[in-house]
Amino acid sequence: MLESRKPNESFYQIYILQNMNSIIFVTQHLPFPPISGARRREHEILKQLSKSYKLHLFVISKVYEEDKKLMDLIDFEVQDIEIVKSNSLYKLDNLESLEIPFQIHRNRSANILDRFEEYVNSVQPSVIHFEGYFLYPLYQKEMDIPVVVADQNIEYNVVYQQFVNNKKHKLARIWQRQYHLTKSYEIDIWKKADRVVAVSSDDKYVMDKHLEIPATLISNGYDHDDHGKYYGIKDNLDGYASTLQSNNSINLLFVGNHDYPPNADALEYFFPLLHQKLQEKSDLKFNFTIVGNNTENVDEKLKNMDNADFIGRVNNLNEMYRACDIFICPLRFGGGIKTKMLEAINAEIPTITTSVGAQGMTHILKDKQPFVVVDDPDEFADTIIELASNTKLSTQLKENAKLFKENWTTWSDVASQLSDVYDDVINEWRFAKIIQKRAVV
């Protein structure tokens, strides 16, 4: 919007702005501050894209009041932001009557279709980007605008694992039904989009089976170092990191949004087993530090275990990485590239994970991985003990992390790859319109 530009901008800058393609980026949370994997990905991508496109954000927020307060702190250029409140958070026993995937239901609210249609008509974008298949149902055919759908993981696989891990639960049949609904909707939406973006090679392989135009593989970047910034959110550290460094323990760090099922499962399944086995197998003193959003929802039995600190949301993960000795990522299910893993590698902290946590990352260095991959809880505990007492192994993982960073994609590369996708679909769309007009004539 030219009237909002700074008065000292040159004619050339204004000309460039006028001729930039515009994007409506649709997401299920404000991509700021970058305090979770998904927000980090979107924040880093949009920061880069804002240099080349006019960005418009349409946000369906689960934390509406908080996002409204934070939207003015966004540290990259956006033309405007529309925030709407999503449905209340679902409860498992309320899913039985749903005829659509719960994620689509969760990202709806009163009059949202009308609001999105009005927003699209006011912006007249060159392309609409949906960050998740479950946001695509906002699109209506009469909009007649090219669409890119980016799935950070294959959601129906995540739901399927929810079913598998809860087979003995009385509500298992609800997860089973949600799996079938999610798979049907997700595949159908991939087919409708002009382009589909996958974050890992595993996900791309699955998507390509259903697509005429193969999915574009665009992984996450690693090179963000602004965890030291303050983003207007209360910090729960209170000197905790400096205390850790002097506690004479082997400090283990786990990071994640604890409302996200794969992270919640890792805590509920792996954490008690590791806690028990480390006590049984070693005289070393271990301390677990669990960082991330929504720790208030974690089971009180877990919170009350010895040598376990649930810190909640923090502004400065760099301090946590420096204070802790080993990063653990014991995920049993999930998809895509794990941002927490890239952050740990970037910090060069020795890392132990499962094959799920390492998904999409093992092809880079093959025999010189910056992490150890172990799936069995008993072996996971053994590996923690080995890493705690083996300086040579710890040093080798740190050296491997340096090599990994030399070979892995940066956020600038990620944004450039996504920009190519946008330009392709925009040009194809415009060319198709020209052909269509000539056919009519």
N, C-alpha and C positions, 0 to 999 in steps of 0.2 A: 504494500500500500504506500504509494509515493508520498502521501501527505504526512506519513509518520517518519519519513527519513530525516536524518540529521541535516541541518541547513548547510553545513560545510561540505557535503558530499559533492563530488564533481559530476559534471554532465555525463562523463563516461561511465561512472559508477551507476548513475540512474538509468542510463541506456542498457547496461548489462542487466540490471534488476528487471527492467521492463521485458527483456527478452529471455529471461530465465524460465525454464519449465517449472510448473508448480506441482507439488505433491501433497496429497492428503495422507498423512501417516496415522493409521488407526491402531490404537493399542488399548490394553486392558488396565493400564496404570500410567500415571504421569512418568515419563522417562527421566525422572530427576527427583531426588538425588540418586546417584548410582549406588544404591546400597543393597542390591540383590543382583543375581546373575542376569535376569531378564532386563532389569532397568539399566544395568551396566552396558549390556549389548546395545540397547536402543540409544542410550545416552551417547556412547562413543560413535555410533554410526551417524546419528543425527548431527552431532557436532561437526563431523566431516562433510556431510551432505549439505549443510547450511551454507557452505561456501559456493555451492554450484546450483542450488535450487531454492525456490521459494517454498518454505515449509509451512504446512498447516497441520496442527495436531488435533485429532479427535480422540478424546480420552474417555473410556468407560471405567469409572473409578469405584473400587471397593472401599476406599478410604477418602471419600469425597471431600470432607471438610479439611482434611490434612493437605490433600492435593491442591485445593483452592488456595490455601495459604502459601504453598511452596511454588506455585506456577510462576510467580514474578521473580523467583531466584534463578530460573533456568539460565545457564551460562553459555548458550549458543543462540544464534539468530532464528527467531520464528516470526511468521507473519501474524498468526493468531492462534489461540488455543480454545477449544470448546471442550468443557468437562461436563459429563453427565454422570449421574449416580447409577450404579449397577443394582441389580437385584440383591437382596440380602444373601449372605453366605448360606450355601445349601447345608442341609443336614441329611445324612445318609438315608434315614428312614422316610424322608420326604421325596426321594427320587423315584419311588416305585410308580407313581402316577405320571411321570414325565414321558412325553412322546417324542422328545428331542434329547440330544446329549446334554448333560447337566452344564457343560461349559458354555454352550450356546444360551441356555436358560439364564445362567449366571451373569452373562454379559448383555442382558436386556433390561429395559426399564420402561416406565410409562412414556408413550409418545416418542420413543427413541428412533423409530423408523422415519417419522415425520421430521424430527430434528436433524437427522443425518441427511435426508433428502434436501432440506432447506440449506444445510451447510454446503453440500456439494454444489447446489445451484448458485450459491453466493460466491464460491471460490472458483468454480469452473476449472478443476485441476487437469493437468496433463496425464496424470496417472494416480490411482488409489492403491496404497500399500496397506494390506491387512497383516498385522503381526500376530498370526494365529488363524487357523482355519475357522475357528469358532466365531470370529468377528465378521467373516464374509457375508453371513445372512443379512447384514445391514444393506448390502448392495441390491439395487433394483434395476432390472433390465433397461428401463427407460433412461437410466443415467448415461448409458452409451459411452463409457469411459474405460480404458484398459485397466486391468487389475493384476497386481502382483500379490501372491499369498506366500508368506514366509512362515514355516513351521519350525520352531526351535527344537522340537522333537515330534515324533509321530505319536499323537495323543492316544490313539486307540491301543497302542502297545502299552502305554503307561496304565490305562484303565484295565487292560487285560491282566497286568501284573497285580493290580489291586484285587482282582477276582481270584487269581491264583493264590495270593498270600492270605486271602480271607475265605478260603473254601469251606472251612469248618465253622465260619461265622454264620449266624442265623440270617444275615442280610446278604450272603454271598450271591444269591440269585439276582439281586438288584445290580451288583457290579457286573454280573454276566450279561444282563440285559443292556446295561449302559455300554458295555464293550461292543456289542453288536450294533447298537445305535450309532456309537461314535465312529466305528469303522465305516459304516455305510455313508454317513454324512461327510466324513473327512475325505474319503476317496472321491465322492461325487464333487466336492468343492475343488479338489485338485484339478479335476477334469474341466471344470468351468473357468478356472483362472487362466489368464493369458500367459502367465509364467508362475512357476512354483519354485521356491527357494528352499533347499535343504541345508542344514548346518553340519551334518556328518555324512561321510561316504556310505555308512550303513543305512541311514535314512534315505539317501538318494537312491540307493539300490532298490529299496522297497517302492518308493514313489515312481520310479521309471517303469515299473511293471504295469502301471495304470495310465501312463501319459503318452500322448503322441509326440509332444515336445519334451525331451528329457528335463528333469529338474536341474536347476543350477546349484552347484555346490559352493556355498559361501560360508566358511567356518567363522568362529569368533577370533578376535585378536587377543594379544597378550599384553601389549605395551601401554598400559595405563598406570600412572603413578601418582594420581591425585587423591589418594585416600587420606592424605593429611589435611585436605580442605574441610572447612566447616560448612555444612549445608543447612544451617538453621534448625537442626534437629537435636534434641537433648542427647548427650553422650552418656553412656553407662559405664565408661572406663573407670573414672575416679581414681586414677593412679594404679589401676589393677595391673597393667603391663609391667610397670617397674617392680611391682611386688613379685610377679612371677619370676623375674630374672634372679631373684635372691632367695627363692624358696627351696633350693637344693633338690628339686624334683626334675624328672624328665617330663617336660610339658608337652602334652598332645593337644593339637588344635583341630576343631571341626567347625566349619562355617556353612550356614545355609538358612534359608527361610523355612521355619519349622511348621508352617502350614502346608508346605508343598509335600505331597505324599511320599516321594522317594526319600526326602530328608527325614520326615517323621518316622518312616519305616527303619531307616538306618539307625536312628536313636533307639527305637523300641526293640529292635532285634539284635543289632550288633553291640550296642553300647553296654548292656548288662553282661553279655558274654565276655567281651574284652576286659571289662572291669574285673570280673571274677577270675579269668584265666591269668591276667597279669599278676594278680595277687598270689595265685597258686604257683606260678612258674618262676617268679623272680623276687629277689630281695630288694630290687631297685624300687624307689618311690616314684609313682607315676601320678600326674595330675591332668585331668581332662578339662579343657576349656572349650565350651560350646558357645559360639557367637552367631548371632543372626536374628532376623525379625521373628516376632511371635513366640518367643521362648515362654511367654506366660501360658501358652496352650500345651506345654509339655507336661506329661504325667508327673505328679508330685513325687511319686516313688523314685523316679529317675533323678529329679532335682535334689532329693535328700540323700543320695548316695555319697559315700566318702570320697574326698579328693575329686569332686566334680563341681565345676563352676559354670552356671548358665548366665552368661553376661548380657544377652539380648543384643539390641542394635548398637553398633558403635560407628563413630565417624572415621576413625583412623585404623584401618586394618593393617597398615604398615607397621604400626607399633606392635600389634599382636603377632605378626610374622617374625619380627625381630625377637620378641620375648619367648616364643615357643620353639621347641627343639624338633618336633616332628609334626607334619600335617597329615591327617588321616581323612580318607574319603570312602567310607565303607558302604557304598550304595549297592542295593540289590537289584534295583530296576530304575529305568529312566531312559533318556535318549539325548541325542545332540551332543555338543561339546560342552563340558562342564566349565563354566567361567571360574568357579572356585579352584579348579585344577590349574588353569592358566595363571591365576593370581599367585598360587603357591609356587609354581615354576618360575614366574617372573621374580618372586622374592627369593628364589633359590633356597627354599626350605626343603629338607629331605621329606619325601612324600611316599605314603603307602596308600594304595587304593585297590578297588576290585576291578574286574574286567569291565563292568558297567561304568565305573568312574573314569576309566582310561579310554572309553569308546571314542573312536575317531581320531586318536592321537598317537597310536602305536606305530604307524607307518613311517614316521619321520626319521627316526634314528635306529629303528630295529633293535640292535643289540646294545644300544647305549641310551636306554630310556632314562628320563629324569625322575622316575618313580618305580616302585616295586609293586607288582600286581599280584594280589592274593585274594581268593574268594572264600576260603574256608575260615571261619572265626578262630579256630584253634591255631591254624598256620598264620593268620593275621597277627595274633598275639605274639607268636614266636618271632615274626618279622619285626615287630615293634621292639622286642627285647634285643634282637640282633642289631638293629639299627642304633639302638640306644648305647650299645657297648662296642660297636665296631666303627671306629673313627674313619677307617679306610673306606668303608661302604658309604658312610655319610658324605665324605669328601668327594667320592666318585659321583654320587647323585647330584651334588652341587655343580660339578664340572659338566655333567650331562645336561643340566638345566641351562647352562650358558650356551652349549651347542644347540639345544632345542630352540632357544630364542633367536639364534642366528638363522634358523631354517623355517620358523613358523611365520605365518602371516601377521601383519600389523593391522591395526584398526583402519589406517589409511588405505591399505590394500583392500580390506573388506568393503569399505565405502566405495572405492573405485569399481570393484566388481559389481556391487549393487547398482551403481550408477550406469554401468554398461547394460544391465538388465532393463532398467527404466528406459534408457534411450532406445533400446531395441524394440520394446513393446510400443513406445510412443511412435516411433518411425513406421513400424508395421501397421499400426492403427491408422495413421495418417495416410499411408499409401493405399490401404484398403478403402478408405473413404474417397480418395481420388478415383480409384477404379470404379467404385460404386456410382459416383456421379457421372462418369463417362458412359457407363452402361445405361444409365437412365436417359442421357442425351441421345 
